[in-house]
Amino acid sequence: MYFAYILLLKNTNLYAGYTDNLKRRLSEHLAGKVKSTRNRRPLKLIYYEAFVSKEDARRREKYFKTTKGKSTLRLMLRETLII
């Protein structure tokens, strides 16, 4: 099983990633072991999707990083993103 996931960072930005072990990867983010999120903690897992295929999860992560993908996320998660 593979996962595409979204983290809400302390500066209210969104971080998109993908992994084959969501629990482990989230622990790494929370512990500061991931360079790209280390200085933007605290962070919170706000969304994820599960996939059978690694390529599908990777494609979804790449979509979330586009302007259209960010717009879609902000629409889907509008209640969660009210700060």
C-alpha positions, -999 to 999 in steps of 0.1 A, spaced: 0 0 0 12 35 -9 0 68 4 -1 104 -9 -4 127 21 -7 164 30 8 181 60 -2 215 74 29 233 85 33 259 112 34 287 86 0 275 72 17 262 40 8 227 28 34 200 22 27 171 -1 45 138 -1 42 101 -8 54 70 11 48 33 15 47 36 53 26 65 64 31 60 102 69 58 99 70 88 75 49 110 98 71 100 127 101 112 107 85 145 100 75 150 136 110 142 149 126 166 125 144 140 104 130 154 71 151 183 59 122 200 40 99 202 71 124 203 99 122 240 104 85 243 98 73 223 128 49 218 144 30 201 116 -1 181 113 -13 154 90 -46 167 75 -52 144 45 -41 112 29 -51 88 1 -42 52 -2 -31 35 -35 -21 0 -45 4 14 -71 35 34 -62 32 53 -94 -4 63 -87 6 77 -53 36 95 -68 14 110 -95 -11 122 -70 16 138 -49 29 156 -80 -6 168 -87 -10 182 -52 22 203 -58 7 220 -89 -13 252 -87 -45 233 -97 -38 207 -71 -33 233 -43 -65 249 -53 -83 216 -52 -69 208 -18 -79 242 -4 -115 236 -17 -116 201 -3 -102 210 31 -117 245 35 -130 238 70 -98 222 81 -77 251 68 -96 279 86 -70 293 109 
